Amino acid sequence: MKHSLRADALAVLKAGMDAVRTTDVVNTKVKRIGNRLVVDGQIFDLKKFGRVYLIGIGKAAFDAAKELEGLLGDSLTDGVVLDVKRGKLKKVKSIAGTHPLPSMSNIRATGDILGILKSLREDDLVIAIISGGGSALLCWPYSITCDQVSMITQAMMNAGADIHEMNTVRKHLSEVQGGQLAAMAAPATVLGLIFSDVPGDDIGVVASGPTVMDTTTVADAERIMKHHDLLKLCRMPACELRETPKDPHIFRNVTNILLVNNAKAVEAMGKEAKRRGYALRVYGTSVSGEAREVGRLLAGLPRPGEMVIAAGETTVTLKGKGKGGRNQELVLGALPHIEDDSLVISCASDGIDNTPVAGAIADVTVAAKAKRLKLDPEKYLADNDAYTFFKKVGSQIKTGITGANVSDLMLAARSKR
């Protein structure tokens, strides 16, 4: 019975991951009919543009670029994509950068993208792939060094800042985010293709919104930095915050289209859960909060024969020196509260949970093995060392880099009686 529940839960998770595969999303939402590019019902006549450029940032950038390059064919002039992985493309330059912390390699790649933007004319079209991970990958600091950006980013992560807080600060330390990339491209036409990894799908937060007019201000960034005690790391005026463009006229030739989000994954997971005979409850697609607390909450939710599905992005306040990611910490937090006939899974849709694994699964088998090996979940949790714990009990989820990113997928289930 336990094996059946685990097998069913993993199949449901796989259905969600498959539903947001970047190549399939592009092929479904983007079509070429003659010289017309049709994106989710909106039409762009390629004949009207002198040149067509493709740029991309984030963990969906390479896979999306590969499909778009095929669709655009001879209409494509040039391009650059910056991802955590690289590969061979015909016309577009593929660059692998670092994540979650920026580096000089990211800055050099961003410079290549800016080189394209500075060459644009009014009759040009820029197709911009914007996906999660782009906040760290697209890096062009305003008045500080790359090392300082990394230090501030790491400090915010350690403090448990959420994605909205982190990206508000990033926008105002940058010359390219918070709509500034679109401003550089003006007066050319910009088509932003958004792959959302942000709970609530605020496209101005995805990759810190390089093509979206920003609604946050320098004052917002200062308030967040003060709240997380970061001003000492970023001394003014050396670390001057930059206001983002607020003039709507700058964005008159910009169209941003949301192509996929975690709701697509949750829908597919729900269908598979029902197909396998489980009652379905969708807890939400904007789950946030401290990872271990969310894990404990999810562990207590499912009724017999029910699967509870959720998605979002939790946070981890680092107090220990261990290794792991928010998904593994969520599952470790759930483990002591799991019934003998239930389980909890949490998995990063990009396949990278701050480690080479995507997430973890916890059930009675895991609890029994931990007891046999004399592993105390609370001790590993106190040291933020979920990765080591789940490696020892053999219940990590490994997918490799998926080329997608729609936040984290979570599932709690209980056996049918």
Stockholm file with secondary structure:
# STOCKHOLM 1.0

chainA/1-417         MKHSLRADALAVLKAGMDAVRTTDVVNTKVKRIGNRLVVDGQIFDLKKFGRVYLIGIGKAAFDAAKELEGLLGDSLTDGVVLDVKRGKLKKVKSIAGTHPLPSMSNIRATGDILGILKSLREDDLVIAIISGGGSALLCWPYSITCDQVSMITQAMMNAGADIHEMNTVRKHLSEVQGGQLAAMAAPATVLGLIFSDVPGDDIGVVASGPTVMDTTTVADAERIMKHHDLLKLCRMPACELRETPKDPHIFRNVTNILLVNNAKAVEAMGKEAKRRGYALRVYGTSVSGEAREVGRLLAGLPRPGEMVIAAGETTVTLKGKGKGGRNQELVLGALPHIEDDSLVISCASDGIDNTPVAGAIADVTVAAKAKRLKLDPEKYLADNDAYTFFKKVGSQIKTGITGANVSDLMLAARSKR
#=GR chainA/1-417 SS CHHHHHHHHHHHHHHHHHHTCHHHHHHHHEEEETTEEEETTEEEEGGGCSCEEEEEESTTHHHHHHHHHHHHGGGCCEEEEEESSCCCCSSEEEEECCSSSCCHHHHHHHHHHHHHHHTCCTTCEEEEEEETTHHHHSCCBSSSCHHHHHHHHHHHHHTTCCHHHHHHHHHHTBSSTTTHHHHHHTTSEEEEEEECCSTTCCTTTGGGCTTSCCCCCHHHHHHHHHHTTCTTTSCTTTTCCCCCCCCGGGGTTEEEEEEECHHHHHHHHHHHHHHTTCEEEEEEEEECSBHHHHHHHHHTCCCTTEEEEEEECCBCCCCSCCCCCHHHHHHHHHGGGCCTTEEEEEEETTSCSSSSSCEEEEEHHHHHHHHHTTCCHHHHHHTTCHHHHHHHHTCEECCCCCSCCCCEEEEEEECCC
#=GC SS_cons         CHHHHHHHHHHHHHHHHHHTCHHHHHHHHEEEETTEEEETTEEEEGGGCSCEEEEEESTTHHHHHHHHHHHHGGGCCEEEEEESSCCCCSSEEEEECCSSSCCHHHHHHHHHHHHHHHTCCTTCEEEEEEETTHHHHSCCBSSSCHHHHHHHHHHHHHTTCCHHHHHHHHHHTBSSTTTHHHHHHTTSEEEEEEECCSTTCCTTTGGGCTTSCCCCCHHHHHHHHHHTTCTTTSCTTTTCCCCCCCCGGGGTTEEEEEEECHHHHHHHHHHHHHHTTCEEEEEEEEECSBHHHHHHHHHTCCCTTEEEEEEECCBCCCCSCCCCCHHHHHHHHHGGGCCTTEEEEEEETTSCSSSSSCEEEEEHHHHHHHHHTTCCHHHHHHTTCHHHHHHHHTCEECCCCCSCCCCEEEEEEECCC
//
